[in-house]
Amino acid sequence: MKILVNAIPLVGLLTGISRYVRQLYQELEQLPDIEVFYFDGVRVHRQMPDQAVPEKWIRATANIWKLPAPIVFTLRSIDWLKYEWMLRRVYRTGQYDVYHETGFLPPAVRGIPIVYTIFDLSLSKFRHTHPRERVWFHDFFFPRRISYASHILTISNFIGQEIHDTIRIPHNRISAIHLAPSSIFYPRQPEPVHSTNIRYGIPKEYLLFVGSLEPRKNLALLVQALQRCRTKVPLVLAGWEGWGDKNWMTSIAGTDLENRIIMTGYVDDETLANLYSGASAFVYPSIYEGFGLPILEAMACGCPVICSKAASMPEVAGDSAIQIDPANPDDLAAAIDRIMSDAELRRRLIEKGFSRTGQFSWRKTAVSTSAVFEKIISEAPRR
């Protein structure tokens, strides 16, 4: 089986989509009778491309977002049309059995089965949480391109049902395949955890949030909850600055929270594993997720979890986390106070978390994904 994959997410920051593609294809390459070809929009490569240098990528992205939204939309559209044109030239060589689209849209290409991964429907359901140019791009291209997808992959049963209900795609054309934490996430020893804390000025006890600092992550509610907690524990925010208003940052000016919130910026996985391992609890109040991979990463590192009971997160966390209403800061404040004051509760959540993460693996994800590719290839008309 010869798989051609959109490799552009692999050269971005190692978050979200990029992590999915990298972990999935590292495993697929280990399966028998599979050849992977990585298409970067210009050339096809046999080797998985290297990840971006975080500082350069963040700086370049920040410069692009300084441009007016109509210009960014136009540039993005031109890039996509060029990508489609180049992809048509590549697939006409007849070397590939299936194309896997890992970006925002399936390409307007006929003659090869296209498996398209939809990570969530936030661009339709939570439009206000995205940059304007991204919403415009989605609104223009998505209705014109979705019919090109032979089959839809998604990352949770929740999103699979949303795709069926919202886009009216039949269930037999949708496959929900769970993600998993990387093997790099496991409990770290006290010494590297302590060294990481010293590097960022983090005290021994702290709460942790991991993710891009963007509106969907619901950080305003987290700040409100911290203001209401009896426990005056610091909060560490680990992740790229992201996009959107940061009104929650101005709301803490002049309050005791100003010195209790520590922002690390984007960190590598080794540092992230140390942060998870040292945290008193991981707090994830997101309003909407396609999966919520940081929940499992935290559990794999022995960190008790508080997360939203919304979207896919209950499906991922099961009964191994305290689940809160993402619209109720009092609910989150009570959960934080409870987990910080009850050592036995933390111990039980840690044990449950280890058990929960054992149910997910990237090998299982790769095997299930390979089976979908084989099925779609077998159903495709002979060329």
N, C-alpha and C positions, 0 to 999 in steps of 0.2 A: 504494500500500500504506500503510495507516494502522496504525501500531504504537502500542499503549498499553503503557507500561513502568512498573514499580515504581521510582519515583524516590527512595524513602527513603534508599537507600545513598548517593545523591549529596550529601546534606546532612550526612553524617558526616565523619570524618577521612579525608584522602586516602591511604588505604592499601587494599591488597587488593581487595575487592569494589568499593569506591567508585571506585578507579582504573580497574578493568575497565569499569564502566558509563559513566564519563565519557569515556574514550578511545574506546570502541566507538561511543557515540552521537554524539560529535563527528564521527566518520567517516561513520556512517550518514546523518546529516543532509545530507552532501555528495553522496550518491548520488541519481540521478534517480528521480523518481516515488515518493519515500518521504516520508511525513509522520510526525513523531514527536510523541506526546502524553505528558507526564510527569505521573503520578498520585502525589500525596504522601500519600494516605490520606484526604484531605478534598476536594481540588479537582484538576482537570486543568489543566495549564499547557502552553503552546506553547513556552516557553523553558526551557532546562535550568536547574535551580535552582543557586544559588551554593553553594560548599563552606562547611562550618562554619568558624567562627573556632576554630583549634586549642585555644587556651587555655580558652575557654568550654566547648568540647565535652569536653575532658579533665576539667575540673573537674566538670561535670555527671555524666559517667560515673562518676567516683570517688565522688560522693555517692550515686548509685544503688547502687553495689556495697557501700556501708556498710550497706544494708538486709539483713535476713535472707533467705537464698536462697528460702524458700517465698513470701515477699512479692514478690520480684522475679519469680519464675515466674508468680505470679498476675497481676501487672500486665502482664507480657509477653503472657500468654494473652489477657487482656481486650483489649489493644491489637490483637492479631492478629485476633480475632473481629470487632472493630469495623472493621478494615481490610477484611476479607472482605465485610462487610455493605455498606460504602460502595462497594466495587468492583462488587458486583452492581448497585447503582443506576446506576453509571456505564456499565457495558457494555450495559445494557438500552436505552440510547439508540440502539444499533445503528450507531454511527459508526465502529467500529474493526474491523479485520480480524483482528488477532492480539494477544494479550497476552503480554508478556515478564516473567516473574517472575525478579527478580535477588536476592531475599532468601533466607531459610532454607527456605521451603516454597512449593509451589504452592498457590494458594487454592482453596477449595471453591466453585468457580464452574463452571456448565455453560453451553453455548451460545456459547462463543467458544474458538477454538484457543489453548491455553496452551503456550508454550515456556518451559521451566524450566531455568535454569543451575545445575548442581551443580558447585561448585568443588573439593570433595574429600569424602571420607567420614571425616574425622577424628572427627566426633561419634559414629561407630559404632566405628571402629577404634582411636582414641586418646582415649577418653573422659576419661581421667585428666588430659589436657592442657587441658581446658575447665572453666569455672565450672560448678558443680553445676546452677544454675538453667537454664543453656543446654542441658545434657544432658537434664534433665527435659522441657524444652519440646520438644526433638527427639524424645525417646522417645514422648511423648504424641501429637504432631501428625503427625510424618512418616509413620508407617504409615497414618494416616487420610486423608492428603492426596496421597500420591504418585500415586494412580490418576487424579487430575484433570489430570495433565500429559499433553498430547498428544505432546510430544517433549522429549527431554533434550539440552541443550547442555552440553558440558563443555570443559575447557581443556587437556587432554592425552590422548594415547592411553592412557597408564597409568590415568588415572582412568576413562576410558571403559570399559576392560576390567574395572576393579573394579566399576563400576556394573552391568555385565552379570553378573558372577560373584556379586555380593553381593545385589543387589536383583532379579535375574532379569529385567531389562528387555531385550528383544531388541535385537540390534545395529542393526536398521533403525530403531529409535526413539531412537538415540543418535548425536550428531554431536560429534566432538572437533575443536575449532578453537583453534589456538594463539594466545597473546597476543603482545605485542611491546613493546619499550621505547618510551617516549614520545620525541618528537623533541627534548625539552629535554635529554636525556642525550647529551652529546658531550664530547670532551676539552676541558677548560678551560685557559686560559692561566695561567702561574705567578702573576700578580699577584692575581687573585681567589681562587685556591687558598690563597695565603699569607695573605690577609686573613681567610679563613675559619678557618685554623689559629690565627691570633692570637686571634680572637674566642673560640675554645673552649679555648685553651691546649694545642694539639696540636703536637707536634714535627714535624720534617721527614719522618721515617720513621715509618710506623705501619701496622698492620693495621686493616681496617675490617669491621664487621658491620653490616648494615642490616635492621631488622625490629622488630616488636613484641617486647618482652622477655617472652615467654611460654614455657611449658614445652616446646612442640613444637620450638622453635628450638635446643634442645640446648646452651644456653650453659654448663651445668655441664661438659660434655665439652670445650668450648673453653677454659675456665679450667684444667682438668686438663692439656690439651695445652700451654698456655702455661707452666705450672709445670715441664714436662719439656723445653721447648725450650732449645737452646743459645743461640739468638738471643733477646736480651732486648728485643724490640721492643714498644712500647706497642700497646694495642688500643683502638680507638674504637668505642663502641656507639652507633649512631644509630637512634633509634626511640622510639615511645611506650612507657611503662613496662609496659603490658599487664596481665596477671593471673597468678595462681599464685604458688607459693613462689619465693623468691629465695635459696635456701640457698647457691647459688654465690657470692652477695655476701658472706655471712658467712664463707665458707671462705677468702676472700682477706685477711681482717682480720689485720693484723700481719705479712703477708708482703710481699715486694717487689712483688707484683702490685697491692697496694693503691694505689700511686702510678703504676702503668702502665696502668690501665684508666680511660678517660675516657668519661663518659656525657653525650651532648649533649641527650638528650630528643628529642622529635619535631622534625624540621626540614623546611623547605619544599624544593621540588624544586631550586631554584637552589643552595641550600646543599648539598643532597645531591649534585648533580652535581660541585660543587667537592670534596667529600669523596671521592667515587669517583676523581676525576681525580688527587688527590694521594696516594692510598693506595699503599703498596708492594704490597699484595695485598688482595683481598676474600675473606673467609672465611665460608662458609655451611654449617655442620655440621648443618642441620636433619634431624630424623628422618623427616619426612613433609611433602610439599608437593603441592598440586594442579598447580602449574606451577613456581614459583620465579622470578618476574619479576626480582628484584634481581640474579640471575646475569647476565641480558642487559643490565640497566642498567649494571652494572659494566663489562662487556665494551664496551659502546657508548662509555664514557668512557675507554677505554684502560687499564683496570685488570685485571691478571691475577687469575684466579679459582681458589680452592680450594672444592669443594663436595662434598656427600655423594653417594655412588653408591647412592642409595635413592630409591624412589618415582619421581616424574616427572623428577627432576633430571638423570639421564643423558640423557634424551630432549631436555631443553632445552640442556644444555651441550655435548653431543656430545663430540668429542675436543679441545675448546677450553679445557678446565679440568683441573686435577689433581683426581681424584675419590678420596675417602677413605671408609673404613668409619666410619659415624657412631656406632658402639659402641666404637671403639678409639682412645683418646686418643694412644697412641704413633704410630699411623698419621697422625693429624692433626699431631702435633708434628714428625714427620719431614718432612711436606709443607711446613710452615711454614719449617723450617730450610733445606729444599732451595730453595724459591722465594726466600728472602731472601739466599741465598749464590750464586745462579746468575743473573747478569744476562742471559745468553743465553737461558735458559729463560723468564725474564720477557718478553723481547722476542718470542719465538716465541708465547707465550700471548697476548700483546697482539695480534699480527697475526692469529692464529687467531680471537680474540674478535671483531675487526672483521668478519672474513669471516662468522662465525657470525651475528652480529646482522643482517647484510644479508639473511638468509633469512627474517626475520620483519618484518611491518609491520602497523600497525593498519588500513590500507586493505584488505589481503588478508583480515584478520579480519572486517572489516565486510562485504565482498563475499560471503564464505562464509556469514556469519550471515544476510545478506539472502536468500541462496539457500535456506537452511533455512526462513525465514519464508514465502517464496513457495510452497515445496513443501507446508508444513503447511496453508497457506490453501487451496491447490488441492485438498487431500484432505479438507477439512472439509465436513460436510453443509451444504447451502444453507439459510440462515435465511429 
